């Protein structure tokens, strides 16, 4: 309904469980799961994302040091654009 009303659709992850930050692969596995689900609902895979906790979160370091630096580069290389809270 949101998509049909003209709203942009973004991805956030399927579980929002911070343990997804154990590795780039665990993050992308979760992101791909929600991407598949959304694709099934609206017929395409959005390239807009927001990281759980934001791109400069501090909780991720409890799972893997430097993971957010890796992920911000990897999502851009995969064609995603990420946003945090303070954007139009």
PyMOL Python script that loads the backbone (N, CA, C, O; Angstrom):
from pymol import cmd

cmd.read_pdbstr("""\
ATOM      1  N   UNK A   1       0.827  -1.195   0.000  1.00  0.00           N
ATOM      2  CA  UNK A   1       0.000   0.000   0.000  1.00  0.00           C
ATOM      3  C   UNK A   1       0.875   1.265   0.000  1.00  0.00           C
ATOM      4  O   UNK A   1       0.589   2.222  -0.719  1.00  0.00           O
ATOM      5  N   UNK A   2       1.922   1.259   0.797  1.00  0.00           N
ATOM      6  CA  UNK A   2       2.818   2.425   0.854  1.00  0.00           C
ATOM      7  C   UNK A   2       3.460   2.659  -0.513  1.00  0.00           C
ATOM      8  O   UNK A   2       3.530   3.797  -0.980  1.00  0.00           O
ATOM      9  N   UNK A   3       3.921   1.606  -1.145  1.00  0.00           N
ATOM     10  CA  UNK A   3       4.548   1.724  -2.466  1.00  0.00           C
ATOM     11  C   UNK A   3       3.514   2.185  -3.497  1.00  0.00           C
ATOM     12  O   UNK A   3       3.793   3.078  -4.297  1.00  0.00           O
ATOM     13  N   UNK A   4       2.341   1.589  -3.481  1.00  0.00           N
ATOM     14  CA  UNK A   4       1.289   1.952  -4.422  1.00  0.00           C
ATOM     15  C   UNK A   4       0.828   3.397  -4.247  1.00  0.00           C
ATOM     16  O   UNK A   4       0.276   3.987  -5.176  1.00  0.00           O
ATOM     17  N   UNK A   5       1.048   3.966  -3.069  1.00  0.00           N
ATOM     18  CA  UNK A   5       0.691   5.360  -2.806  1.00  0.00           C
ATOM     19  C   UNK A   5       1.784   6.334  -3.222  1.00  0.00           C
ATOM     20  O   UNK A   5       1.649   7.542  -3.032  1.00  0.00           O
ATOM     21  N   UNK A   6       2.873   5.808  -3.794  1.00  0.00           N
ATOM     22  CA  UNK A   6       3.930   6.672  -4.300  1.00  0.00           C
ATOM     23  C   UNK A   6       5.098   6.894  -3.365  1.00  0.00           C
ATOM     24  O   UNK A   6       5.960   7.728  -3.644  1.00  0.00           O
ATOM     25  N   UNK A   7       5.147   6.173  -2.266  1.00  0.00           N
ATOM     26  CA  UNK A   7       6.245   6.326  -1.314  1.00  0.00           C
ATOM     27  C   UNK A   7       7.477   5.536  -1.748  1.00  0.00           C
ATOM     28  O   UNK A   7       7.360   4.457  -2.330  1.00  0.00           O
ATOM     29  N   UNK A   8       8.642   6.075  -1.466  1.00  0.00           N
ATOM     30  CA  UNK A   8       9.880   5.337  -1.681  1.00  0.00           C
ATOM     31  C   UNK A   8       9.967   4.240  -0.627  1.00  0.00           C
ATOM     32  O   UNK A   8       9.545   4.426   0.514  1.00  0.00           O
ATOM     33  N   UNK A   9      10.509   3.113  -1.015  1.00  0.00           N
ATOM     34  CA  UNK A   9      10.653   1.987  -0.096  1.00  0.00           C
ATOM     35  C   UNK A   9      12.138   1.742   0.143  1.00  0.00           C
ATOM     36  O   UNK A   9      12.924   1.626  -0.797  1.00  0.00           O
ATOM     37  N   UNK A  10      12.500   1.668   1.402  1.00  0.00           N
ATOM     38  CA  UNK A  10      13.874   1.379   1.769  1.00  0.00           C
ATOM     39  C   UNK A  10      13.941   0.113   2.600  1.00  0.00           C
ATOM     40  O   UNK A  10      12.935  -0.345   3.143  1.00  0.00           O
ATOM     41  N   UNK A  11      15.128  -0.442   2.693  1.00  0.00           N
ATOM     42  CA  UNK A  11      15.353  -1.667   3.461  1.00  0.00           C
ATOM     43  C   UNK A  11      16.080  -1.337   4.756  1.00  0.00           C
ATOM     44  O   UNK A  11      16.837  -0.369   4.829  1.00  0.00           O
ATOM     45  N   UNK A  12      15.842  -2.152   5.772  1.00  0.00           N
ATOM     46  CA  UNK A  12      16.463  -1.903   7.068  1.00  0.00           C
ATOM     47  C   UNK A  12      17.154  -3.154   7.595  1.00  0.00           C
ATOM     48  O   UNK A  12      18.077  -3.012   8.397  1.00  0.00           O
ATOM     49  N   UNK A  13      16.803  -4.283   7.232  1.00  0.00           N
ATOM     50  CA  UNK A  13      17.212  -5.654   7.551  1.00  0.00           C
ATOM     51  C   UNK A  13      15.972  -6.410   7.981  1.00  0.00           C
ATOM     52  O   UNK A  13      14.943  -5.816   8.303  1.00  0.00           O
ATOM     53  N   UNK A  14      16.082  -7.696   7.980  1.00  0.00           N
ATOM     54  CA  UNK A  14      14.941  -8.542   8.293  1.00  0.00           C
ATOM     55  C   UNK A  14      14.758  -8.694   9.802  1.00  0.00           C
ATOM     56  O   UNK A  14      13.634  -8.640  10.300  1.00  0.00           O
ATOM     57  N   UNK A  15      15.847  -8.882  10.523  1.00  0.00           N
ATOM     58  CA  UNK A  15      15.727  -9.209  11.947  1.00  0.00           C
ATOM     59  C   UNK A  15      15.944  -8.029  12.885  1.00  0.00           C
ATOM     60  O   UNK A  15      15.418  -8.026  13.998  1.00  0.00           O
ATOM     61  N   UNK A  16      16.701  -7.037  12.462  1.00  0.00           N
ATOM     62  CA  UNK A  16      17.132  -5.926  13.321  1.00  0.00           C
ATOM     63  C   UNK A  16      17.872  -6.449  14.552  1.00  0.00           C
ATOM     64  O   UNK A  16      17.887  -5.796  15.595  1.00  0.00           O
ATOM     65  N   UNK A  17      18.471  -7.601  14.430  1.00  0.00           N
ATOM     66  CA  UNK A  17      19.264  -8.176  15.497  1.00  0.00           C
ATOM     67  C   UNK A  17      20.711  -7.718  15.286  1.00  0.00           C
ATOM     68  O   UNK A  17      21.304  -7.981  14.239  1.00  0.00           O
ATOM     69  N   UNK A  18      21.269  -7.037  16.277  1.00  0.00           N
ATOM     70  CA  UNK A  18      22.604  -6.468  16.101  1.00  0.00           C
ATOM     71  C   UNK A  18      23.692  -7.512  15.864  1.00  0.00           C
ATOM     72  O   UNK A  18      24.797  -7.154  15.455  1.00  0.00           O
ATOM     73  N   UNK A  19      23.414  -8.773  16.106  1.00  0.00           N
ATOM     74  CA  UNK A  19      24.413  -9.806  15.832  1.00  0.00           C
ATOM     75  C   UNK A  19      24.689  -9.932  14.330  1.00  0.00           C
ATOM     76  O   UNK A  19      25.627 -10.623  13.933  1.00  0.00           O
ATOM     77  N   UNK A  20      23.885  -9.276  13.499  1.00  0.00           N
ATOM     78  CA  UNK A  20      24.178  -9.251  12.061  1.00  0.00           C
ATOM     79  C   UNK A  20      25.516  -8.583  11.793  1.00  0.00           C
ATOM     80  O   UNK A  20      26.080  -8.740  10.710  1.00  0.00           O
ATOM     81  N   UNK A  21      26.028  -7.844  12.760  1.00  0.00           N
ATOM     82  CA  UNK A  21      27.299  -7.153  12.606  1.00  0.00           C
ATOM     83  C   UNK A  21      28.507  -8.038  12.939  1.00  0.00           C
ATOM     84  O   UNK A  21      29.620  -7.533  13.081  1.00  0.00           O
ATOM     85  N   UNK A  22      28.296  -9.347  13.063  1.00  0.00           N
ATOM     86  CA  UNK A  22      29.422 -10.271  13.286  1.00  0.00           C
ATOM     87  C   UNK A  22      30.368 -10.261  12.095  1.00  0.00           C
ATOM     88  O   UNK A  22      31.577 -10.425  12.258  1.00  0.00           O
ATOM     89  N   UNK A  23      29.817 -10.068  10.888  1.00  0.00           N
ATOM     90  CA  UNK A  23      30.643 -10.059   9.681  1.00  0.00           C
ATOM     91  C   UNK A  23      29.858  -9.403   8.549  1.00  0.00           C
ATOM     92  O   UNK A  23      28.640  -9.246   8.635  1.00  0.00           O
ATOM     93  N   UNK A  24      30.555  -9.028   7.508  1.00  0.00           N
ATOM     94  CA  UNK A  24      29.882  -8.487   6.325  1.00  0.00           C
ATOM     95  C   UNK A  24      28.917  -9.513   5.747  1.00  0.00           C
ATOM     96  O   UNK A  24      27.818  -9.166   5.314  1.00  0.00           O
ATOM     97  N   UNK A  25      29.329 -10.769   5.743  1.00  0.00           N
ATOM     98  CA  UNK A  25      28.465 -11.812   5.191  1.00  0.00           C
ATOM     99  C   UNK A  25      27.187 -11.988   5.990  1.00  0.00           C
ATOM    100  O   UNK A  25      26.123 -12.190   5.403  1.00  0.00           O
ATOM    101  N   UNK A  26      27.261 -11.917   7.322  1.00  0.00           N
ATOM    102  CA  UNK A  26      26.040 -12.065   8.119  1.00  0.00           C
ATOM    103  C   UNK A  26      25.120 -10.857   7.925  1.00  0.00           C
ATOM    104  O   UNK A  26      23.898 -11.004   7.908  1.00  0.00           O
ATOM    105  N   UNK A  27      25.702  -9.672   7.778  1.00  0.00           N
ATOM    106  CA  UNK A  27      24.875  -8.498   7.498  1.00  0.00           C
ATOM    107  C   UNK A  27      24.160  -8.663   6.155  1.00  0.00           C
ATOM    108  O   UNK A  27      22.949  -8.462   6.067  1.00  0.00           O
ATOM    109  N   UNK A  28      24.899  -9.024   5.122  1.00  0.00           N
ATOM    110  CA  UNK A  28      24.299  -9.138   3.787  1.00  0.00           C
ATOM    111  C   UNK A  28      23.302 -10.292   3.699  1.00  0.00           C
ATOM    112  O   UNK A  28      22.338 -10.210   2.938  1.00  0.00           O
ATOM    113  N   UNK A  29      23.511 -11.348   4.451  1.00  0.00           N
ATOM    114  CA  UNK A  29      22.529 -12.439   4.463  1.00  0.00           C
ATOM    115  C   UNK A  29      21.189 -11.922   4.971  1.00  0.00           C
ATOM    116  O   UNK A  29      20.141 -12.253   4.417  1.00  0.00           O
ATOM    117  N   UNK A  30      21.225 -11.112   6.025  1.00  0.00           N
ATOM    118  CA  UNK A  30      19.996 -10.551   6.585  1.00  0.00           C
ATOM    119  C   UNK A  30      19.383  -9.510   5.642  1.00  0.00           C
ATOM    120  O   UNK A  30      18.168  -9.478   5.448  1.00  0.00           O
ATOM    121  N   UNK A  31      20.227  -8.672   5.067  1.00  0.00           N
ATOM    122  CA  UNK A  31      19.743  -7.669   4.118  1.00  0.00           C
ATOM    123  C   UNK A  31      19.125  -8.338   2.887  1.00  0.00           C
ATOM    124  O   UNK A  31      18.082  -7.900   2.402  1.00  0.00           O
ATOM    125  N   UNK A  32      19.753  -9.376   2.392  1.00  0.00           N
ATOM    126  CA  UNK A  32      19.216 -10.082   1.230  1.00  0.00           C
ATOM    127  C   UNK A  32      17.882 -10.746   1.537  1.00  0.00           C
ATOM    128  O   UNK A  32      17.017 -10.845   0.667  1.00  0.00           O
ATOM    129  N   UNK A  33      17.718 -11.195   2.760  1.00  0.00           N
ATOM    130  CA  UNK A  33      16.447 -11.816   3.149  1.00  0.00           C
ATOM    131  C   UNK A  33      15.300 -10.806   3.055  1.00  0.00           C
ATOM    132  O   UNK A  33      14.240 -11.134   2.522  1.00  0.00           O
ATOM    133  N   UNK A  34      15.490  -9.592   3.558  1.00  0.00           N
ATOM    134  CA  UNK A  34      14.427  -8.589   3.464  1.00  0.00           C
ATOM    135  C   UNK A  34      14.283  -8.104   2.031  1.00  0.00           C
ATOM    136  O   UNK A  34      13.173  -7.793   1.598  1.00  0.00           O
ATOM    137  N   UNK A  35      15.371  -8.033   1.291  1.00  0.00           N
ATOM    138  CA  UNK A  35      15.302  -7.629  -0.111  1.00  0.00           C
ATOM    139  C   UNK A  35      14.453  -8.622  -0.907  1.00  0.00           C
ATOM    140  O   UNK A  35      13.632  -8.220  -1.731  1.00  0.00           O
ATOM    141  N   UNK A  36      14.653  -9.912  -0.660  1.00  0.00           N
ATOM    142  CA  UNK A  36      13.847 -10.936  -1.326  1.00  0.00           C
ATOM    143  C   UNK A  36      12.366 -10.781  -0.981  1.00  0.00           C
ATOM    144  O   UNK A  36      11.501 -10.887  -1.851  1.00  0.00           O
ATOM    145  N   UNK A  37      12.086 -10.528   0.294  1.00  0.00           N
ATOM    146  CA  UNK A  37      10.705 -10.389   0.743  1.00  0.00           C
ATOM    147  C   UNK A  37      10.030  -9.184   0.076  1.00  0.00           C
ATOM    148  O   UNK A  37       8.908  -9.282  -0.419  1.00  0.00           O
ATOM    149  N   UNK A  38      10.729  -8.058   0.074  1.00  0.00           N
ATOM    150  CA  UNK A  38      10.178  -6.832  -0.516  1.00  0.00           C
ATOM    151  C   UNK A  38      10.015  -7.011  -2.028  1.00  0.00           C
ATOM    152  O   UNK A  38       9.018  -6.572  -2.601  1.00  0.00           O
ATOM    153  N   UNK A  39      10.969  -7.637  -2.657  1.00  0.00           N
ATOM    154  CA  UNK A  39      10.860  -7.905  -4.090  1.00  0.00           C
ATOM    155  C   UNK A  39       9.599  -8.720  -4.388  1.00  0.00           C
ATOM    156  O   UNK A  39       8.906  -8.454  -5.370  1.00  0.00           O
ATOM    157  N   UNK A  40       9.308  -9.691  -3.560  1.00  0.00           N
ATOM    158  CA  UNK A  40       8.110 -10.488  -3.743  1.00  0.00           C
ATOM    159  C   UNK A  40       6.825  -9.683  -3.584  1.00  0.00           C
ATOM    160  O   UNK A  40       5.798 -10.026  -4.170  1.00  0.00           O
ATOM    161  N   UNK A  41       6.880  -8.624  -2.799  1.00  0.00           N
ATOM    162  CA  UNK A  41       5.692  -7.800  -2.557  1.00  0.00           C
ATOM    163  C   UNK A  41       5.492  -6.703  -3.593  1.00  0.00           C
ATOM    164  O   UNK A  41       4.368  -6.451  -4.027  1.00  0.00           O
ATOM    165  N   UNK A  42       6.589  -6.047  -3.993  1.00  0.00           N
ATOM    166  CA  UNK A  42       6.421  -4.886  -4.889  1.00  0.00           C
ATOM    167  C   UNK A  42       7.068  -5.075  -6.251  1.00  0.00           C
ATOM    168  O   UNK A  42       6.918  -4.225  -7.128  1.00  0.00           O
ATOM    169  N   UNK A  43       7.786  -6.177  -6.441  1.00  0.00           N
ATOM    170  CA  UNK A  43       8.315  -6.481  -7.760  1.00  0.00           C
ATOM    171  C   UNK A  43       9.677  -5.913  -8.092  1.00  0.00           C
ATOM    172  O   UNK A  43      10.110  -6.010  -9.240  1.00  0.00           O
ATOM    173  N   UNK A  44      10.364  -5.327  -7.134  1.00  0.00           N
ATOM    174  CA  UNK A  44      11.749  -4.894  -7.352  1.00  0.00           C
ATOM    175  C   UNK A  44      12.472  -4.811  -6.012  1.00  0.00           C
ATOM    176  O   UNK A  44      11.861  -4.841  -4.943  1.00  0.00           O
ATOM    177  N   UNK A  45      13.786  -4.705  -6.111  1.00  0.00           N
ATOM    178  CA  UNK A  45      14.630  -4.638  -4.915  1.00  0.00           C
ATOM    179  C   UNK A  45      15.091  -3.191  -4.699  1.00  0.00           C
ATOM    180  O   UNK A  45      15.885  -2.676  -5.485  1.00  0.00           O
ATOM    181  N   UNK A  46      14.608  -2.539  -3.657  1.00  0.00           N
ATOM    182  CA  UNK A  46      15.046  -1.174  -3.394  1.00  0.00           C
ATOM    183  C   UNK A  46      16.555  -1.107  -3.146  1.00  0.00           C
ATOM    184  O   UNK A  46      17.154  -2.052  -2.634  1.00  0.00           O
ATOM    185  N   UNK A  47      17.151   0.012  -3.514  1.00  0.00           N
ATOM    186  CA  UNK A  47      18.583   0.199  -3.271  1.00  0.00           C
ATOM    187  C   UNK A  47      18.834   1.205  -2.149  1.00  0.00           C
ATOM    188  O   UNK A  47      19.969   1.633  -1.944  1.00  0.00           O
ATOM    189  N   UNK A  48      17.798   1.579  -1.433  1.00  0.00           N
ATOM    190  CA  UNK A  48      17.897   2.502  -0.296  1.00  0.00           C
ATOM    191  C   UNK A  48      17.893   1.668   0.981  1.00  0.00           C
ATOM    192  O   UNK A  48      17.037   0.803   1.165  1.00  0.00           O
ATOM    193  N   UNK A  49      18.863   1.938   1.866  1.00  0.00           N
ATOM    194  CA  UNK A  49      18.918   1.202   3.132  1.00  0.00           C
ATOM    195  C   UNK A  49      19.218   2.143   4.287  1.00  0.00           C
ATOM    196  O   UNK A  49      19.679   3.269   4.098  1.00  0.00           O
ATOM    197  N   UNK A  50      18.943   1.650   5.486  1.00  0.00           N
ATOM    198  CA  UNK A  50      19.420   2.265   6.717  1.00  0.00           C
ATOM    199  C   UNK A  50      19.910   1.140   7.607  1.00  0.00           C
ATOM    200  O   UNK A  50      19.223   0.137   7.797  1.00  0.00           O
ATOM    201  N   UNK A  51      21.099   1.314   8.149  1.00  0.00           N
ATOM    202  CA  UNK A  51      21.670   0.316   9.045  1.00  0.00           C
ATOM    203  C   UNK A  51      20.954   0.340  10.395  1.00  0.00           C
ATOM    204  O   UNK A  51      20.650   1.421  10.899  1.00  0.00           O
ATOM    205  N   UNK A  52      20.678  -0.819  10.996  1.00  0.00           N
ATOM    206  CA  UNK A  52      20.195  -0.817  12.377  1.00  0.00           C
ATOM    207  C   UNK A  52      21.219  -0.114  13.272  1.00  0.00           C
ATOM    208  O   UNK A  52      22.390  -0.492  13.301  1.00  0.00           O
ATOM    209  N   UNK A  53      20.780   0.878  13.977  1.00  0.00           N
ATOM    210  CA  UNK A  53      21.687   1.661  14.816  1.00  0.00           C
ATOM    211  C   UNK A  53      22.373   2.789  14.079  1.00  0.00           C
ATOM    212  O   UNK A  53      23.094   3.575  14.693  1.00  0.00           O
ATOM    213  N   UNK A  54      22.164   2.887  12.767  1.00  0.00           N
ATOM    214  CA  UNK A  54      22.785   3.933  11.971  1.00  0.00           C
ATOM    215  C   UNK A  54      24.172   3.541  11.496  1.00  0.00           C
ATOM    216  O   UNK A  54      24.740   2.549  11.952  1.00  0.00           O
ATOM    217  N   UNK A  55      24.709   4.327  10.580  1.00  0.00           N
ATOM    218  CA  UNK A  55      26.006   3.994   9.974  1.00  0.00           C
ATOM    219  C   UNK A  55      27.186   4.253  10.896  1.00  0.00           C
ATOM    220  O   UNK A  55      28.286   3.769  10.631  1.00  0.00           O
ATOM    221  N   UNK A  56      26.985   5.001  11.965  1.00  0.00           N
ATOM    222  CA  UNK A  56      28.078   5.258  12.904  1.00  0.00           C
ATOM    223  C   UNK A  56      27.721   4.746  14.296  1.00  0.00           C
ATOM    224  O   UNK A  56      28.094   5.345  15.305  1.00  0.00           O
ATOM    225  N   UNK A  57      26.996   3.635  14.334  1.00  0.00           N
ATOM    226  CA  UNK A  57      26.574   3.087  15.622  1.00  0.00           C
ATOM    227  C   UNK A  57      27.769   2.589  16.421  1.00  0.00           C
ATOM    228  O   UNK A  57      28.839   2.337  15.867  1.00  0.00           O
ATOM    229  N   UNK A  58      27.577   2.451  17.708  1.00  0.00           N
ATOM    230  CA  UNK A  58      28.652   1.957  18.567  1.00  0.00           C
ATOM    231  C   UNK A  58      28.436   0.498  18.973  1.00  0.00           C
ATOM    232  O   UNK A  58      29.369  -0.154  19.440  1.00  0.00           O
ATOM    233  N   UNK A  59      27.236  -0.012  18.802  1.00  0.00           N
ATOM    234  CA  UNK A  59      26.949  -1.387  19.214  1.00  0.00           C
ATOM    235  C   UNK A  59      27.653  -2.402  18.322  1.00  0.00           C
ATOM    236  O   UNK A  59      27.994  -3.489  18.789  1.00  0.00           O
ATOM    237  N   UNK A  60      27.876  -2.081  17.066  1.00  0.00           N
ATOM    238  CA  UNK A  60      28.478  -3.030  16.129  1.00  0.00           C
ATOM    239  C   UNK A  60      29.886  -3.441  16.538  1.00  0.00           C
ATOM    240  O   UNK A  60      30.311  -4.558  16.243  1.00  0.00           O
ATOM    241  N   UNK A  61      30.606  -2.565  17.204  1.00  0.00           N
ATOM    242  CA  UNK A  61      31.991  -2.902  17.593  1.00  0.00           C
ATOM    243  C   UNK A  61      32.049  -4.038  18.610  1.00  0.00           C
ATOM    244  O   UNK A  61      33.098  -4.656  18.792  1.00  0.00           O
ATOM    245  N   UNK A  62      30.929  -4.315  19.271  1.00  0.00           N
ATOM    246  CA  UNK A  62      30.885  -5.448  20.202  1.00  0.00           C
ATOM    247  C   UNK A  62      30.879  -6.782  19.449  1.00  0.00           C
ATOM    248  O   UNK A  62      31.126  -7.833  20.040  1.00  0.00           O
ATOM    249  N   UNK A  63      30.601  -6.734  18.169  1.00  0.00           N
ATOM    250  CA  UNK A  63      30.542  -7.945  17.352  1.00  0.00           C
ATOM    251  C   UNK A  63      31.757  -8.085  16.445  1.00  0.00           C
ATOM    252  O   UNK A  63      32.267  -9.189  16.258  1.00  0.00           O
ATOM    253  N   UNK A  64      32.221  -6.978  15.881  1.00  0.00           N
ATOM    254  CA  UNK A  64      33.399  -7.032  15.002  1.00  0.00           C
ATOM    255  C   UNK A  64      33.985  -5.626  14.879  1.00  0.00           C
ATOM    256  O   UNK A  64      33.300  -4.702  14.440  1.00  0.00           O
ATOM    257  N   UNK A  65      35.221  -5.469  15.258  1.00  0.00           N
ATOM    258  CA  UNK A  65      35.899  -4.181  15.175  1.00  0.00           C
ATOM    259  C   UNK A  65      36.003  -3.730  13.719  1.00  0.00           C
ATOM    260  O   UNK A  65      36.441  -4.489  12.855  1.00  0.00           O
ATOM    261  N   UNK A  66      35.600  -2.498  13.460  1.00  0.00           N
ATOM    262  CA  UNK A  66      35.715  -1.927  12.124  1.00  0.00           C
ATOM    263  C   UNK A  66      34.655  -2.383  11.134  1.00  0.00           C
ATOM    264  O   UNK A  66      34.765  -2.091   9.943  1.00  0.00           O
ATOM    265  N   UNK A  67      33.637  -3.089  11.597  1.00  0.00           N
ATOM    266  CA  UNK A  67      32.641  -3.647  10.680  1.00  0.00           C
ATOM    267  C   UNK A  67      31.876  -2.558   9.936  1.00  0.00           C
ATOM    268  O   UNK A  67      31.551  -2.744   8.763  1.00  0.00           O
ATOM    269  N   UNK A  68      31.581  -1.444  10.567  1.00  0.00           N
ATOM    270  CA  UNK A  68      30.791  -0.413   9.886  1.00  0.00           C
ATOM    271  C   UNK A  68      31.586   0.236   8.761  1.00  0.00           C
ATOM    272  O   UNK A  68      31.014   0.578   7.726  1.00  0.00           O
ATOM    273  N   UNK A  69      32.879   0.411   8.938  1.00  0.00           N
ATOM    274  CA  UNK A  69      33.708   0.938   7.849  1.00  0.00           C
ATOM    275  C   UNK A  69      33.682  -0.012   6.660  1.00  0.00           C
ATOM    276  O   UNK A  69      33.615   0.424   5.511  1.00  0.00           O
ATOM    277  N   UNK A  70      33.736  -1.309   6.938  1.00  0.00           N
ATOM    278  CA  UNK A  70      33.661  -2.305   5.871  1.00  0.00           C
ATOM    279  C   UNK A  70      32.296  -2.268   5.191  1.00  0.00           C
ATOM    280  O   UNK A  70      32.200  -2.275   3.964  1.00  0.00           O
ATOM    281  N   UNK A  71      31.240  -2.229   6.009  1.00  0.00           N
ATOM    282  CA  UNK A  71      29.889  -2.303   5.452  1.00  0.00           C
ATOM    283  C   UNK A  71      29.510  -1.071   4.651  1.00  0.00           C
ATOM    284  O   UNK A  71      28.863  -1.193   3.611  1.00  0.00           O
ATOM    285  N   UNK A  72      29.896   0.112   5.107  1.00  0.00           N
ATOM    286  CA  UNK A  72      29.523   1.305   4.355  1.00  0.00           C
ATOM    287  C   UNK A  72      30.145   1.288   2.964  1.00  0.00           C
ATOM    288  O   UNK A  72      29.527   1.731   1.996  1.00  0.00           O
ATOM    289  N   UNK A  73      31.360   0.778   2.867  1.00  0.00           N
ATOM    290  CA  UNK A  73      32.000   0.642   1.544  1.00  0.00           C
ATOM    291  C   UNK A  73      31.339  -0.454   0.719  1.00  0.00           C
ATOM    292  O   UNK A  73      31.066  -0.281  -0.469  1.00  0.00           O
ATOM    293  N   UNK A  74      31.089  -1.577   1.368  1.00  0.00           N
ATOM    294  CA  UNK A  74      30.548  -2.722   0.630  1.00  0.00           C
ATOM    295  C   UNK A  74      29.128  -2.465   0.119  1.00  0.00           C
ATOM    296  O   UNK A  74      28.790  -2.877  -0.990  1.00  0.00           O
ATOM    297  N   UNK A  75      28.299  -1.792   0.911  1.00  0.00           N
ATOM    298  CA  UNK A  75      26.932  -1.526   0.420  1.00  0.00           C
ATOM    299  C   UNK A  75      26.965  -0.559  -0.755  1.00  0.00           C
ATOM    300  O   UNK A  75      26.198  -0.718  -1.705  1.00  0.00           O
ATOM    301  N   UNK A  76      27.842   0.442  -0.707  1.00  0.00           N
ATOM    302  CA  UNK A  76      27.963   1.352  -1.853  1.00  0.00           C
ATOM    303  C   UNK A  76      28.439   0.605  -3.090  1.00  0.00           C
ATOM    304  O   UNK A  76      27.925   0.827  -4.186  1.00  0.00           O
ATOM    305  N   UNK A  77      29.422  -0.281  -2.922  1.00  0.00           N
ATOM    306  CA  UNK A  77      29.916  -1.076  -4.047  1.00  0.00           C
ATOM    307  C   UNK A  77      28.849  -2.003  -4.610  1.00  0.00           C
ATOM    308  O   UNK A  77      28.897  -2.368  -5.784  1.00  0.00           O
ATOM    309  N   UNK A  78      27.887  -2.383  -3.778  1.00  0.00           N
ATOM    310  CA  UNK A  78      26.794  -3.257  -4.210  1.00  0.00           C
ATOM    311  C   UNK A  78      25.631  -2.465  -4.817  1.00  0.00           C
ATOM    312  O   UNK A  78      24.624  -3.045  -5.225  1.00  0.00           O
ATOM    313  N   UNK A  79      25.775  -1.132  -4.874  1.00  0.00           N
ATOM    314  CA  UNK A  79      24.742  -0.313  -5.501  1.00  0.00           C
ATOM    315  C   UNK A  79      23.691   0.251  -4.567  1.00  0.00           C
ATOM    316  O   UNK A  79      22.696   0.818  -5.019  1.00  0.00           O
ATOM    317  N   UNK A  80      23.901   0.101  -3.267  1.00  0.00           N
ATOM    318  CA  UNK A  80      22.963   0.665  -2.284  1.00  0.00           C
ATOM    319  C   UNK A  80      23.366   2.088  -1.921  1.00  0.00           C
ATOM    320  O   UNK A  80      24.531   2.472  -2.024  1.00  0.00           O
ATOM    321  N   UNK A  81      22.391   2.842  -1.502  1.00  0.00           N
ATOM    322  CA  UNK A  81      22.636   4.159  -0.924  1.00  0.00           C
ATOM    323  C   UNK A  81      22.071   4.115   0.488  1.00  0.00           C
ATOM    324  O   UNK A  81      20.898   3.793   0.682  1.00  0.00           O
ATOM    325  N   UNK A  82      22.900   4.439   1.472  1.00  0.00           N
ATOM    326  CA  UNK A  82      22.407   4.371   2.845  1.00  0.00           C
ATOM    327  C   UNK A  82      22.136   5.770   3.383  1.00  0.00           C
ATOM    328  O   UNK A  82      22.784   6.749   3.012  1.00  0.00           O
ATOM    329  N   UNK A  83      21.166   5.818   4.259  1.00  0.00           N
ATOM    330  CA  UNK A  83      20.762   7.055   4.919  1.00  0.00           C
ATOM    331  C   UNK A  83      20.687   6.812   6.409  1.00  0.00           C
ATOM    332  O   UNK A  83      20.405   5.702   6.861  1.00  0.00           O
ATOM    333  N   UNK A  84      20.940   7.854   7.156  1.00  0.00           N
ATOM    334  CA  UNK A  84      20.718   7.828   8.591  1.00  0.00           C
ATOM    335  C   UNK A  84      19.465   8.660   8.879  1.00  0.00           C
ATOM    336  O   UNK A  84      18.620   8.810   7.996  1.00  0.00           O
ATOM    337  N   UNK A  85      19.331   9.180  10.038  1.00  0.00           N
ATOM    338  CA  UNK A  85      18.091   9.822  10.450  1.00  0.00           C
ATOM    339  C   UNK A  85      17.929  11.246   9.972  1.00  0.00           C
ATOM    340  O   UNK A  85      16.794  11.697   9.813  1.00  0.00           O
ATOM    341  N   UNK A  86      18.993  11.972   9.735  1.00  0.00           N
ATOM    342  CA  UNK A  86      18.911  13.412   9.490  1.00  0.00           C
ATOM    343  C   UNK A  86      18.973  13.774   8.017  1.00  0.00           C
ATOM    344  O   UNK A  86      19.767  14.630   7.627  1.00  0.00           O
ATOM    345  N   UNK A  87      18.156  13.143   7.199  1.00  0.00           N
ATOM    346  CA  UNK A  87      18.185  13.457   5.781  1.00  0.00           C
ATOM    347  C   UNK A  87      16.781  13.741   5.278  1.00  0.00           C
ATOM    348  O   UNK A  87      15.793  13.304   5.870  1.00  0.00           O
ATOM    349  N   UNK A  88      16.707  14.465   4.197  1.00  0.00           N
ATOM    350  CA  UNK A  88      15.416  14.782   3.586  1.00  0.00           C
ATOM    351  C   UNK A  88      15.058  13.733   2.579  1.00  0.00           C
ATOM    352  O   UNK A  88      14.003  13.816   1.950  1.00  0.00           O
TER     353      UNK A  88
END
""", "prot")
cmd.dss("prot")
cmd.show_as("cartoon", "prot")
cmd.util.cbc("prot")
cmd.orient("prot")
